[in-house]
Amino acid sequence: EATQRIDESNPGNTAFILIGDGDVVGEYYAPDNRNIDAQTVFPTSSFSKWITALGVMKLVEEGDIALDDPVSAHITRWRLPDSEFDEDGVTIRRLLSHMAGLTDGLGFADYNANETLPSLEETLADPRASSGQDVRIEVGAAPGEEFAYSGGGYLILQLLIEEVSGKAYQAFIRDELLAPLDMTQSSFRFIGDIEGATQSFDASGAVAPHYQYAAAGATGFSSSAADLLRLVTALTNEDADFILQPETLAAMRQPEAHVLGAPIWGLGTILYAPTKSGDFIYGHDGANEPAINVSVRINPDNHDAYIMLVNGHPSLASDIGGEWVLWQTGAPDILSTEKAMKSALLPAALGSLLILIVAAVWARRLFFRGGASA
């Protein structure tokens, strides 16, 4: 079972909540001797992108922007470098779904605790990439033609939120999302300054440094299991006074990006696998160095959900999340290639899963490329 897998696999810290029909049916915090509980704060890596997407959709719902607007129509503090492609094709919709033609593949690298973080504009102009290579945030392919996971796109969306709202990104997310949901332990602060935060561990279980991140909207969000439960509860309760209307949330689950015909991404939302109703298991994962992994997944058909935050194993939350998706739907999720390959051996499923298997291999490679880009 999951708890045994956690104990055997993660030498660091883990927080795990399982939801059935909107109610908590199980939770597990390990190890006991480190006082890990639902209030322990973990870094979430690229789960941050889902938070940014919710913020962008708030501006869409209020009529401040439209999904098919070119992002350049709303930002002035930085502009896309000139390229052979029309930057008007870089729309808000395409940035949310990694379909904007950006070829950065970021991966934002870590900053040590004593370093001064660059400004948002400085990071856009000269990002520090986890690959160690010189990377530009630019349009390197025709917008709208193919999926390419882009951390840079979410840095642009962070700038969009700031310019359209007139607030700092962190303040906008706090006021429009975190405060209404009473997510008081969630923030974009340096996790090393947060009382009650998890210690950082590498995959061997050795204590590792805490890092800062210059790209708050792509990888800088920290949260607790209790706060993520508040978010999931709001998302699954259609009658709740949530920050977004049910129609907007449903639109975020509509396929916007495909790989070899398989739907994999909505508006800032990973589409893990189709459900019986024709909807999708949805949510977002995050992975980063030295060994950070987070996954939140929701089944809209039955309001079941999965939350796991890990520090000390690079993929445990995603691996067990893939098994949860397989249990929920009978289909492998897009990040679980090993499970997809095993499931494809079932004769009845072979024909329908071959495309998904190939897509999952390719999407997983893109998703985890570059450390913090996941």
C-alpha distance (Angstrom), angle and dihedral (degrees) to the residues before:
residue distance angle dihedral
E1 . . .
A2 3.79 . .
T3 3.80 96.7 .
Q4 3.81 92.0 53.2
R5 3.80 89.8 48.1
I6 3.81 89.8 51.9
D7 3.81 92.6 50.3
E8 3.79 92.6 47.5
S9 3.79 98.4 41.6
N10 3.79 110.5 34.3
P11 3.81 119.9 63.4
G12 3.80 88.8 179.1
N13 3.81 131.5 56.6
T14 3.81 130.3 -52.4
A15 3.80 136.6 -174.8
F16 3.82 116.8 -170.7
I17 3.80 131.9 178.8
L18 3.80 126.4 178.0
I19 3.82 119.2 -162.0
G20 3.81 125.8 -161.3
D21 3.80 121.0 -170.7
G22 3.80 90.0 -16.4
D23 3.82 95.9 -51.4
V24 3.79 129.8 100.7
V25 3.80 107.6 -104.9
G26 3.78 97.9 171.3
E27 3.79 142.3 3.9
Y28 3.77 134.2 -179.4
Y29 3.79 133.3 -173.9
A30 3.77 123.2 -171.4
P31 2.90 144.1 -124.2
D32 3.78 103.9 18.9
N33 3.79 94.3 -154.7
R34 3.82 92.0 64.7
N35 3.81 96.3 53.7
I36 3.79 94.0 -121.2
D37 3.80 111.2 172.9
A38 3.81 142.8 149.5
Q39 3.81 90.9 -70.9
T40 3.81 96.1 54.0
V41 3.80 109.2 116.6
F42 3.82 118.9 -132.4
P43 3.80 131.5 -176.3
T44 3.81 109.7 -109.8
S45 3.82 103.7 -162.1
S46 3.80 111.6 -164.7
F47 3.77 93.5 1.9
S48 3.82 78.0 86.6
K49 3.80 88.3 76.0
W50 3.80 91.2 66.8
I51 3.81 89.5 53.5
T52 3.81 88.8 51.4
A53 3.80 90.8 48.6
L54 3.81 91.1 53.5
G55 3.80 88.4 51.8
V56 3.80 92.2 50.3
M57 3.81 91.0 49.5
K58 3.80 89.2 52.8
L59 3.81 88.5 59.8
V60 3.81 89.9 46.6
E61 3.79 92.1 50.6
E62 3.81 91.1 50.0
G63 3.80 90.5 52.6
D64 3.80 95.5 -116.2
I65 3.81 91.9 121.6
A66 3.80 137.5 8.7
L67 3.77 124.6 -134.0
D68 3.79 93.9 -122.7
D69 3.79 94.8 48.6
P70 3.81 114.5 116.7
V71 3.78 104.5 -109.7
S72 3.81 89.1 -133.3
A73 3.81 88.6 68.0
H74 3.81 89.6 68.0
I75 3.81 106.1 37.0
T76 3.80 128.7 72.2
R77 3.81 106.8 160.5
W78 3.82 93.0 73.6
R79 3.79 135.5 10.9
L80 3.76 134.5 -156.0
P81 3.80 113.6 -98.1
D82 3.80 115.0 -103.7
S83 3.79 114.4 -91.1
E84 3.77 140.8 162.1
F85 3.81 89.4 -94.9
D86 3.79 128.0 81.7
E87 3.79 107.5 -104.5
D88 3.82 89.5 -153.6
G89 3.80 84.7 76.7
V90 3.80 88.9 65.3
T91 3.77 94.9 91.2
I92 3.78 129.8 171.8
R93 3.82 89.8 -111.6
R94 3.80 91.7 54.4
L95 3.79 93.8 46.4
L96 3.80 90.1 53.0
S97 3.81 91.6 51.3
H98 3.83 98.8 39.3
M99 3.80 90.2 -113.8
A100 3.82 98.6 115.1
G101 3.80 97.4 102.6
L102 3.81 94.4 -109.2
T103 3.79 111.3 150.4
D104 3.80 102.4 -171.5
G105 3.81 96.0 110.4
L106 3.83 88.8 -159.4
G107 3.24 125.5 -156.2
F108 3.85 100.6 170.7
A109 3.78 110.5 -138.4
D110 3.77 125.4 -128.7
Y111 3.80 126.6 -97.3
N112 3.78 119.7 -147.5
A113 3.78 118.9 -116.9
N114 3.81 93.1 -104.7
E115 3.81 96.3 49.8
T116 3.79 123.1 102.0
L117 3.77 110.6 -122.7
P118 3.80 117.5 -125.3
S119 3.79 120.6 -120.0
L120 3.79 121.8 -95.3
E121 3.81 90.9 -103.7
E122 3.80 91.8 48.5
T123 3.80 90.7 51.3
L124 3.79 91.8 49.2
A125 3.79 90.6 50.6
D126 3.79 96.8 43.5
P127 3.82 114.1 10.2
R128 3.78 121.1 -169.4
A129 3.79 103.0 -125.5
S130 3.79 124.2 -151.3
S131 3.80 87.7 -133.6
G132 3.81 89.7 63.6
Q133 3.80 89.8 -127.0
D134 3.78 128.3 121.2
V135 3.80 105.3 -96.6
R136 3.79 130.2 -176.5
I137 3.77 126.1 -155.8
E138 3.77 98.4 -133.0
V139 3.79 144.0 127.0
G140 3.79 104.4 -90.2
A141 3.80 99.3 160.4
A142 3.79 136.6 34.8
P143 3.82 108.6 -75.9
G144 3.78 114.1 -114.1
E145 3.80 97.3 19.5
E146 3.79 105.6 94.7
F147 3.78 143.6 6.6
A148 3.81 115.7 -103.9
Y149 3.79 118.2 166.6
S150 3.80 106.8 -125.1
G151 3.77 127.8 -173.1
G152 3.77 87.1 -178.4
G153 3.77 91.0 62.3
Y154 3.79 90.4 60.9
L155 3.78 91.4 48.9
I156 3.81 86.1 57.2
L157 3.81 89.5 49.6
Q158 3.80 89.0 51.8
L159 3.81 88.2 55.4
L160 3.81 89.7 46.6
I161 3.81 91.4 55.4
E162 3.79 91.0 50.0
E163 3.79 96.2 48.2
V164 3.80 96.9 42.8
S165 3.82 96.7 42.3
G166 3.78 96.8 38.2
K167 3.81 89.0 -133.6
A168 3.77 134.3 104.5
Y169 3.80 108.8 -94.2
Q170 3.80 93.3 -115.5
A171 3.81 92.0 50.3
F172 3.81 92.6 48.5
I173 3.81 93.1 51.3
R174 3.81 90.7 45.9
D175 3.80 93.9 50.0
E176 3.81 99.0 39.5
L177 3.80 102.7 35.4
L178 3.79 117.1 7.7
A179 3.81 100.3 44.2
P180 3.84 96.1 45.8
L181 3.80 89.5 52.0
D182 3.81 93.9 43.1
M183 3.82 90.3 -120.5
T184 3.78 90.9 159.0
Q185 3.81 96.8 159.0
S186 3.81 94.3 54.6
S187 3.79 122.3 93.3
F188 3.80 146.7 126.7
R189 3.80 93.9 -109.7
F190 3.78 122.1 128.8
I191 3.78 101.8 -84.0
G192 3.79 91.3 -139.0
D193 3.81 88.0 68.5
I194 3.81 95.2 49.9
E195 3.79 115.6 100.8
G196 3.78 111.1 -132.8
A197 3.80 95.2 21.5
T198 3.79 122.0 141.7
Q199 3.77 119.0 -94.5
S200 3.80 112.4 -113.7
F201 3.82 117.8 -110.6
D202 3.76 135.6 -179.0
A203 3.80 122.9 -135.3
S204 3.80 91.9 -87.6
G205 3.79 91.6 56.6
A206 3.79 94.5 -107.5
V207 3.79 116.6 141.3
A208 3.81 110.3 -101.0
P209 3.80 133.5 -170.0
H210 3.77 123.8 -89.5
Y211 3.79 113.3 -117.9
Q212 3.79 137.1 -151.4
Y213 3.79 124.6 -134.8
A214 3.80 127.4 -145.3
A215 3.82 93.0 -159.7
A216 3.81 103.6 67.7
G217 3.80 94.6 171.2
A218 3.79 93.5 50.2
T219 3.78 104.5 38.0
G220 3.83 113.9 -11.8
F221 3.81 103.8 91.8
S222 3.82 120.7 115.3
S223 3.79 125.2 -170.0
S224 3.79 146.4 156.1
A225 3.79 132.1 -118.9
A226 3.81 89.0 -110.0
D227 3.80 92.3 54.8
L228 3.79 93.7 45.4
L229 3.80 87.7 50.9
R230 3.82 88.1 56.1
L231 3.79 89.4 51.9
V232 3.80 93.6 47.5
T233 3.81 92.0 46.3
A234 3.79 90.5 53.2
L235 3.80 92.5 47.1
T236 3.79 93.4 50.0
N237 3.81 96.9 43.3
E238 3.79 105.7 79.6
D239 3.80 91.5 -172.2
A240 3.80 94.1 53.5
D241 3.78 120.7 110.1
F242 3.77 91.8 -114.8
I243 3.79 125.6 168.7
L244 3.82 91.6 -106.8
Q245 3.78 133.1 45.3
P246 3.83 119.1 -110.2
E247 3.82 89.2 -113.6
T248 3.79 90.7 57.3
L249 3.79 92.7 48.3
A250 3.81 90.2 48.9
A251 3.81 89.9 50.8
M252 3.80 89.3 56.0
R253 3.82 88.0 61.6
Q254 3.79 95.2 53.0
P255 3.81 111.2 109.2
E256 3.80 112.7 -100.7
A257 3.82 100.5 157.7
H258 3.79 128.3 45.1
V259 3.78 134.2 -177.6
L260 3.80 114.2 -155.7
G261 3.78 88.7 -19.7
A262 3.81 95.9 -50.4
P263 3.83 115.6 121.7
I264 3.81 109.1 -126.5
W265 3.80 109.2 156.3
G266 3.77 140.1 36.3
L267 3.80 128.6 -179.5
G268 3.79 97.8 -37.9
T269 3.78 90.7 -36.2
I270 3.80 128.7 110.4
L271 3.81 112.1 -130.8
Y272 3.78 100.9 -148.1
A273 3.79 100.4 -179.6
P274 3.82 139.2 -25.4
T275 3.80 119.1 -93.1
K276 3.80 127.9 -141.4
S277 3.80 91.8 -98.0
G278 3.80 93.0 55.2
D279 3.79 92.8 -101.8
F280 3.81 124.1 110.6
I281 3.77 140.7 -112.5
Y282 3.80 98.3 -114.3
G283 3.79 142.4 -177.5
H284 3.78 135.4 92.6
D285 3.80 140.9 -86.2
G286 3.77 130.8 -152.2
A287 3.79 133.9 -160.3
N288 3.78 132.5 178.3
E289 3.78 144.5 152.7
P290 2.94 138.5 -45.4
A291 3.82 91.8 23.1
I292 3.81 111.7 -49.5
N293 3.79 122.2 147.3
V294 3.80 130.7 166.0
S295 3.78 132.2 173.8
V296 3.80 133.5 -179.3
R297 3.81 117.7 178.3
I298 3.81 130.7 173.4
N299 3.80 132.6 -165.9
P300 3.82 106.3 -150.7
D301 3.81 91.8 -165.9
N302 3.80 95.4 67.7
H303 3.84 105.2 7.4
D304 3.78 90.9 -115.3
A305 3.80 113.6 147.9
Y306 3.78 143.5 178.3
I307 3.82 128.2 -145.2
M308 3.78 125.1 -179.3
L309 3.79 131.4 163.6
V310 3.80 118.4 -172.6
N311 3.78 134.7 -176.6
G312 3.80 112.9 179.3
H313 3.82 102.0 37.7
P314 3.82 125.0 66.7
S315 3.81 98.8 -145.0
L316 3.82 112.3 9.0
A317 3.81 96.1 111.3
S318 3.80 91.6 49.6
D319 3.80 93.2 43.3
I320 3.80 94.8 52.7
G321 3.80 89.1 39.4
G322 3.77 88.6 58.2
E323 3.79 90.4 53.1
W324 3.81 89.5 49.7
V325 3.82 90.6 52.3
L326 3.81 90.8 48.8
W327 3.81 89.5 51.1
Q328 3.80 91.5 48.0
T329 3.81 98.5 46.5
G330 3.79 110.2 11.9
A331 3.81 87.9 -122.2
P332 3.82 129.9 101.4
D333 3.76 116.6 -111.6
I334 3.78 121.3 -120.9
L335 3.80 93.8 -104.4
S336 3.80 98.0 48.5
T337 3.78 104.9 76.6
E338 3.77 94.9 160.9
K339 3.79 91.6 54.3
A340 3.79 90.0 43.8
M341 3.78 91.8 54.5
K342 3.80 92.5 49.0
S343 3.80 91.9 48.0
A344 3.79 90.4 50.3
L345 3.79 89.0 66.6
L346 3.78 88.7 72.2
P347 3.82 103.1 100.0
A348 3.78 94.7 -145.2
A349 3.79 91.1 54.6
L350 3.79 100.1 38.1
G351 3.78 98.9 94.0
S352 3.79 96.3 48.2
L353 3.81 95.1 42.0
L354 3.80 102.8 49.1
I355 3.78 93.5 82.7
L356 3.80 91.5 44.1
I357 3.81 91.6 51.2
V358 3.77 93.3 54.4
A359 3.79 90.4 44.2
A360 3.79 91.6 49.0
V361 3.81 92.3 52.3
W362 3.77 91.6 50.6
A363 3.81 95.3 41.4
R364 3.80 92.8 47.8
R365 3.80 90.6 52.0
L366 3.79 90.2 51.6
F367 3.80 94.0 42.5
F368 3.78 96.8 53.6
R369 3.80 96.6 35.7
G370 3.77 111.8 117.6
G371 3.79 103.1 17.3
A372 3.81 104.4 -110.5
S373 3.78 92.7 41.5
A374 3.77 90.1 80.1
